[in-house]
Amino acid sequence: MEDCTQSVRHICLKIECLMRDYRFDEANHFSATVMKKPNDIPNHPRILCWRGKVLIYIGADVIGKKHLTQALNFDPDLKECQKLLKLVKKGNTMKEEAAAVFKEGKY
């Protein structure tokens, strides 16, 4: 079962490989297809985490953050997801701070 194309490990590796190859649209399409499957795979925390990463990389930060939060609801100890969620939150605060500095003309 470890080599099954529908295993969680295989799905996560495929998404990771597509993203490392900068094929974000293909990774988005594949992960969206996986999320529509009727079995328990869409509710697996690792798949939700990777789907969140894909969405963040294509610019859908709000939806990606929701997927990361949902993954942490299923598995609060998922370190990879915790780190990514912290980075997203930090990035958002830095964007807000930069926008405030720019509006004040202190750039």
N, CA, C and O of each residue as an XYZ file, in Angstrom:
428
protein
N       0.812     -1.199      0.000
C       0.000      0.000      0.000
C       0.856      1.263      0.000
O       0.357      2.333     -0.346
N       2.138      1.166      0.381
C       2.974      2.362      0.402
C       3.226      2.903     -0.993
O       3.496      4.093     -1.152
N       3.144      2.052     -2.005
C       3.392      2.496     -3.366
C       2.100      2.770     -4.134
O       2.132      3.019     -5.339
N       0.988      2.727     -3.452
C      -0.296      2.981     -4.086
C      -0.390      4.447     -4.487
O      -0.040      5.329     -3.703
N      -0.859      4.710     -5.695
C      -0.937      6.094     -6.169
C      -1.971      6.907     -5.407
O      -1.964      8.135     -5.493
N      -2.850      6.263     -4.671
C      -3.840      6.976     -3.880
C      -3.461      7.052     -2.396
O      -4.280      7.453     -1.569
N      -2.242      6.675     -2.061
C      -1.822      6.782     -0.677
C      -1.507      8.245     -0.357
O      -1.132      9.023     -1.234
N      -1.664      8.591      0.888
C      -1.428      9.968      1.327
C       0.020     10.363      1.064
O       0.300     11.483      0.637
N       0.928      9.441      1.320
C       2.355      9.716      1.108
C       2.634     10.044     -0.359
O       3.357     10.995     -0.658
N       2.069      9.269     -1.260
C       2.289      9.488     -2.691
C       1.688     10.821     -3.143
O       2.308     11.555     -3.913
N       0.507     11.124     -2.673
C      -0.149     12.377     -3.051
C       0.667     13.572     -2.573
O       0.867     14.528     -3.323
N       1.138     13.521     -1.331
C       1.947     14.625     -0.788
C       3.260     14.780     -1.552
O       3.686     15.899     -1.836
N       3.895     13.666     -1.882
C       5.146     13.723     -2.641
C       4.927     14.305     -4.033
O       5.761     15.066     -4.524
N       3.824     13.956     -4.665
C       3.547     14.489     -5.997
C       3.330     16.001     -5.941
O       3.841     16.732     -6.789
N       2.582     16.468     -4.956
C       2.359     17.907     -4.813
C       3.682     18.610     -4.530
O       3.963     19.662     -5.104
N       4.491     18.034     -3.650
C       5.792     18.629     -3.328
C       6.689     18.700     -4.564
O       7.330     19.724     -4.803
N       6.738     17.638     -5.340
C       7.569     17.624     -6.549
C       7.099     18.659     -7.561
O       7.919     19.336     -8.182
N       5.807     18.785     -7.728
C       5.280     19.788     -8.657
C       5.635     21.200     -8.197
O       5.976     22.054     -9.016
N       5.557     21.441     -6.911
C       5.876     22.772     -6.402
C       7.373     23.068     -6.490
O       7.765     24.195     -6.792
N       8.204     22.069     -6.229
C       9.648     22.284     -6.337
C      10.085     22.516     -7.783
O      11.137     23.101     -8.040
N       9.262     22.051     -8.718
C       9.532     22.257    -10.139
C       8.853     23.538    -10.657
O       8.821     23.789    -11.861
N       8.313     24.344     -9.725
C       7.638     25.616    -10.042
C       6.442     25.419    -10.964
O       6.136     26.296    -11.772
N       5.775     24.302    -10.857
C       4.575     24.025    -11.646
C       3.370     24.180    -10.724
O       2.660     23.222    -10.420
N       3.165     25.437    -10.286
C       2.153     25.731     -9.285
C       0.734     25.514     -9.803
O      -0.130     25.053     -9.056
N       0.485     25.835    -11.056
C      -0.857     25.631    -11.605
C      -1.213     24.145    -11.640
O      -2.337     23.752    -11.326
N      -0.246     23.340    -12.024
C      -0.477     21.892    -12.065
C      -0.658     21.332    -10.652
O      -1.496     20.459    -10.429
N       0.126     21.835     -9.708
C      -0.013     21.408     -8.309
C      -1.380     21.827     -7.771
O      -2.015     21.080     -7.027
N      -1.827     23.017     -8.148
C      -3.137     23.489     -7.715
C      -4.240     22.599     -8.283
O      -5.160     22.207     -7.565
N      -4.143     22.285     -9.558
C      -5.158     21.436    -10.192
C      -5.188     20.042     -9.564
O      -6.257     19.507     -9.269
N      -4.013     19.466     -9.364
C      -3.938     18.125     -8.776
C      -4.480     18.118     -7.350
O      -5.258     17.236     -6.986
N      -4.073     19.095     -6.544
C      -4.540     19.111     -5.151
C      -6.040     19.399     -5.074
O      -6.720     18.885     -4.185
N      -6.562     20.211     -5.990
C      -8.011     20.451     -6.013
C      -8.763     19.179     -6.377
O      -9.830     18.904     -5.829
N      -8.205     18.402     -7.306
C      -8.820     17.133     -7.694
C      -8.829     16.161     -6.512
O      -9.812     15.455     -6.291
N      -7.746     16.130     -5.768
C      -7.655     15.250     -4.599
C      -8.690     15.657     -3.548
O      -9.292     14.798     -2.905
N      -8.897     16.961     -3.375
C      -9.834     17.443     -2.371
C     -11.283     17.093     -2.708
O     -12.136     17.078     -1.821
N     -11.568     16.813     -3.974
C     -12.931     16.490     -4.395
C     -13.255     15.007     -4.295
O     -14.390     14.607     -4.553
N     -12.283     14.188     -3.926
C     -12.514     12.742     -3.834
C     -13.465     12.436     -2.682
O     -13.438     13.117     -1.657
N     -14.305     11.418     -2.844
C     -15.322     11.134     -1.835
C     -14.827     10.385     -0.592
O     -15.597     10.204      0.351
N     -13.581      9.952     -0.567
C     -13.100      9.173      0.580
C     -12.539     10.097      1.664
O     -12.770     11.306      1.636
N     -11.805      9.525      2.611
C     -11.268     10.297      3.738
C      -9.990     11.057      3.414
O      -9.486     11.779      4.274
N      -9.454     10.924      2.221
C      -8.193     11.580      1.868
C      -8.273     13.106      1.996
O      -7.324     13.705      2.502
N      -9.349     13.760      1.568
C      -9.387     15.224      1.707
C      -9.337     15.717      3.146
O      -8.996     16.877      3.377
N      -9.662     14.884      4.108
C      -9.624     15.284      5.506
C      -8.331     14.894      6.210
O      -8.212     15.059      7.424
N      -7.376     14.386      5.471
C      -6.092     14.013      6.070
C      -5.278     15.286      6.317
O      -5.159     16.119      5.419
N      -4.719     15.447      7.509
C      -4.015     16.689      7.846
C      -2.847     17.023      6.914
O      -2.650     18.190      6.573
N      -2.074     16.023      6.498
C      -0.927     16.310      5.620
C      -1.389     16.814      4.259
O      -0.760     17.702      3.683
N      -2.471     16.262      3.742
C      -2.980     16.712      2.446
C      -3.559     18.116      2.579
O      -3.382     18.947      1.689
N      -4.248     18.386      3.682
C      -4.756     19.740      3.911
C      -3.610     20.741      4.019
O      -3.714     21.867      3.532
N      -2.522     20.328      4.659
C      -1.352     21.202      4.785
C      -0.754     21.509      3.417
O      -0.447     22.663      3.119
N      -0.587     20.491      2.591
C      -0.024     20.716      1.257
C      -0.962     21.534      0.384
O      -0.510     22.373     -0.395
N      -2.253     21.302      0.504
C      -3.225     22.098     -0.252
C      -3.133     23.560      0.185
O      -3.204     24.465     -0.648
N      -2.975     23.790      1.480
C      -2.794     25.151      1.978
C      -1.545     25.796      1.420
O      -1.565     26.971      1.053
N      -0.447     25.040      1.350
C       0.798     25.567      0.777
C       0.602     25.971     -0.676
O       1.042     27.039     -1.101
N      -0.059     25.110     -1.427
C      -0.296     25.399     -2.845
C      -1.103     26.683     -2.980
O      -0.768     27.549     -3.788
N      -2.153     26.807     -2.200
C      -3.001     27.992     -2.288
C      -2.242     29.259     -1.911
O      -2.447     30.311     -2.516
N      -1.379     29.163     -0.925
C      -0.578     30.328     -0.532
C       0.388     30.703     -1.645
O       0.570     31.885     -1.934
N       1.002     29.721     -2.267
C       1.953     29.997     -3.340
C       1.294     30.606     -4.568
O       1.935     31.367     -5.293
N       0.019     30.285     -4.820
C      -0.635     30.865     -5.992
C      -1.325     32.187     -5.654
O      -1.917     32.818     -6.529
N      -1.252     32.605     -4.391
C      -1.771     33.920     -4.014
C      -3.097     33.919     -3.290
O      -3.627     34.990     -2.996
N      -3.644     32.777     -2.994
C      -4.916     32.695     -2.263
C      -4.609     32.483     -0.778
O      -4.857     31.411     -0.227
N      -4.067     33.523     -0.144
C      -3.605     33.409      1.237
C      -4.720     33.073      2.219
O      -4.528     32.253      3.116
N      -5.876     33.694      2.058
C      -6.962     33.499      3.013
C      -7.461     32.053      2.994
O      -7.651     31.444      4.047
N      -7.669     31.511      1.807
C      -8.143     30.127      1.695
C      -7.049     29.161      2.151
O      -7.335     28.163      2.813
N      -5.801     29.457      1.796
C      -4.691     28.613      2.226
C      -4.566     28.567      3.737
O      -4.308     27.514      4.321
N      -4.751     29.719      4.360
C      -4.680     29.785      5.822
C      -5.800     28.963      6.455
O      -5.595     28.336      7.495
N      -6.979     28.961      5.839
C      -8.090     28.147      6.346
C      -7.761     26.660      6.274
O      -8.090     25.902      7.187
N      -7.106     26.239      5.181
C      -6.718     24.836      5.056
C      -5.678     24.461      6.115
O      -5.741     23.374      6.691
N      -4.735     25.346      6.369
C      -3.721     25.071      7.387
C      -4.354     24.971      8.769
O      -3.992     24.099      9.558
N      -5.289     25.854      9.060
C      -5.978     25.819     10.348
C      -6.794     24.542     10.484
O      -6.825     23.932     11.552
N      -7.448     24.140      9.416
C      -8.229     22.905      9.433
C      -7.322     21.697      9.647
O      -7.687     20.767     10.366
N      -6.137     21.704      9.025
C      -5.187     20.606      9.219
C      -4.746     20.527     10.673
O      -4.606     19.435     11.225
N      -4.528     21.684     11.295
C      -4.129     21.693     12.700
C      -5.283     21.267     13.610
O      -5.045     20.747     14.699
N      -6.516     21.478     13.183
C      -7.648     20.995     13.972
C      -7.672     19.469     14.002
O      -8.018     18.872     15.022
N      -7.307     18.838     12.885
C      -7.269     17.378     12.826
C      -6.045     16.814     13.543
O      -6.131     15.783     14.209
N      -4.895     17.500     13.403
C      -3.655     17.028     14.030
C      -2.883     18.229     14.572
O      -2.097     18.828     13.838
N      -3.087     18.594     15.840
C      -2.432     19.775     16.409
C      -0.908     19.668     16.495
O      -0.237     20.683     16.681
N      -0.352     18.470     16.366
C       1.090     18.269     16.490
C       1.822     18.265     15.157
O       3.008     17.937     15.127
N       1.178     18.608     14.068
C       1.796     18.595     12.751
C       2.751     19.795     12.636
O       2.327     20.914     12.345
N       4.038     19.542     12.870
C       5.055     20.602     12.957
C       5.167     21.410     11.672
O       5.279     22.635     11.712
N       5.136     20.730     10.541
C       5.273     21.402      9.242
C       4.173     22.455      9.055
O       4.426     23.555      8.562
N       2.987     22.105      9.446
C       1.845     22.994      9.307
C       1.942     24.154     10.309
O       1.610     25.292      9.977
N       2.390     23.868     11.514
C       2.555     24.911     12.522
C       3.547     25.970     12.059
O       3.297     27.168     12.195
N       4.681     25.518     11.508
C       5.706     26.451     11.029
C       5.185     27.309      9.885
O       5.414     28.518      9.853
N       4.492     26.688      8.960
C       3.970     27.417      7.813
C       2.918     28.435      8.236
O       2.890     29.548      7.710
N       2.065     28.075      9.167
C       1.037     29.001      9.640
C       1.674     30.199     10.340
O       1.207     31.327     10.185
N       2.732     29.963     11.107
C       3.451     31.069     11.749
C       4.073     31.986     10.703
O       4.023     33.208     10.843
N       4.661     31.404      9.650
C       5.259     32.214      8.590
C       4.214     33.049      7.849
O       4.471     34.198      7.489
N       3.053     32.473      7.627
C       1.977     33.202      6.946
C       1.520     34.375      7.807
O       1.343     35.487      7.307
N       1.332     34.129      9.084
C       0.911     35.201      9.994
C       1.968     36.292     10.077
O       1.641     37.479     10.079
N       3.232     35.894     10.145
C       4.319     36.862     10.200
C       4.388     37.670      8.902
O       4.612     38.880      8.931
N       4.197     37.006      7.778
C       4.198     37.701      6.488
C       3.073     38.710      6.390
O       3.266     39.809      5.870
N       1.907     38.351      6.882
C       0.774     39.276      6.849
C       1.017     40.506      7.723
O       0.691     41.625      7.327
N       1.593     40.297      8.918
C       1.883     41.450      9.778
C       2.961     42.332      9.161
O       2.896     43.556      9.272
N       3.944     41.728      8.518
C       4.992     42.519      7.873
C       4.437     43.326      6.691
O       4.864     44.456      6.453
N       3.491     42.747      5.960
C       2.850     43.468      4.862
C       2.081     44.668      5.389
O       2.138     45.755      4.815
N       1.354     44.462      6.496
C       0.593     45.556      7.093
C       1.514     46.657      7.598
O       1.217     47.839      7.420
N       2.623     46.289      8.222
C       3.584     47.280      8.710
C       4.214     48.044      7.549
O       4.389     49.260      7.629
N       4.554     47.343      6.480
C       5.141     47.994      5.310
C       4.135     48.934      4.659
O       4.509     50.018      4.211
N       2.884     48.546      4.601
C       1.852     49.408      4.019
C       1.677     50.674      4.855
O       1.503     51.764      4.311
N       1.723     50.524      6.185
C       1.594     51.694      7.060
C       2.771     52.640      6.870
O       2.576     53.854      6.801
N       3.974     52.117      6.786
C       5.169     52.940      6.579
C       5.089     53.649      5.227
O       5.446     54.823      5.118
N       4.628     52.949      4.211
C       4.519     53.527      2.878
C       3.475     54.650      2.868
O       3.698     55.697      2.259
N       2.341     54.436      3.537
C       1.304     55.463      3.577
C       1.772     56.712      4.295
O       1.378     57.822      3.940
N       2.617     56.536      5.311
C       3.130     57.674      6.076
C       4.248     58.392      5.315
O       4.648     59.491      5.700
N       4.741     57.799      4.270
C       5.802     58.408      3.457
C       7.168     58.280      4.094
O       8.044     59.101      3.821
N       7.381     57.285      4.932
C       8.663     57.088      5.613
C       9.508     56.027      4.930
O      10.288     55.338      5.588
N       9.365     55.889      3.642
C      10.119     54.874      2.929
C      11.395     55.432      2.364
O      12.158     54.706      1.727
